[in-house]
């Protein structure tokens, strides 16, 4: 494995987002915590519990189409058991699970809805805040729910920079918040996982270092997919940098003198992983479940 390094990224606007979440919490009935199904632990902001202050919450595993479906089910059961909250997986590309989001919101707010109804407080749609780290797919989920492009969505972090209300067919009102990370990643693996999925801008870390670490993980846990994608077996290659060179060589990424363009190879590894070209891969298993 490559030498240990720390990846940190906390722009000023993320501090502003923390303040926005606190200031608007009293305006909503429930919080959707959107996490990435590939890294359900690393994509959870540890500050969120304090920010939402016991507000009703559901957990949505986004980008579930890029993760192992069997592991998605494990995470849903684990979260429900350990946190006593509802959790569901969604795939915004084909709307699988998206419709169940509204149903789950209503289920989570059953007591609140009954209480308001008993007091004659009917007619207002539930107000729900959706929070998550950068590039986790908040805007894509909102657009899937709304059936049209109401929220700006791109496959890069930092696109949503201001809060915005979106009505979901008059049934639910969603408050979309900008993505926010936390001040420091105590565990370097968390920083790497966030870099793998693109929640941290590529410009703020050593892209070759990150790609080498991803190759190490894939070689150990999904070697068949690695062989299929690059037509090369890295079993006899010990050094992480040499693994990256072999991948680049397999794609003909050579420069003058026959050397490998390892930066180009690193970009390719990350881009193809993020787009799902390696197949359904989960990088984190629920605690107490062996890989």
Order of alpha helices (4+ residues) and beta strands (2+ residues): alpha-beta-alpha-beta-alpha-beta-alpha-alpha-beta-alpha-beta-beta-alpha-alpha-alpha-alpha-alpha
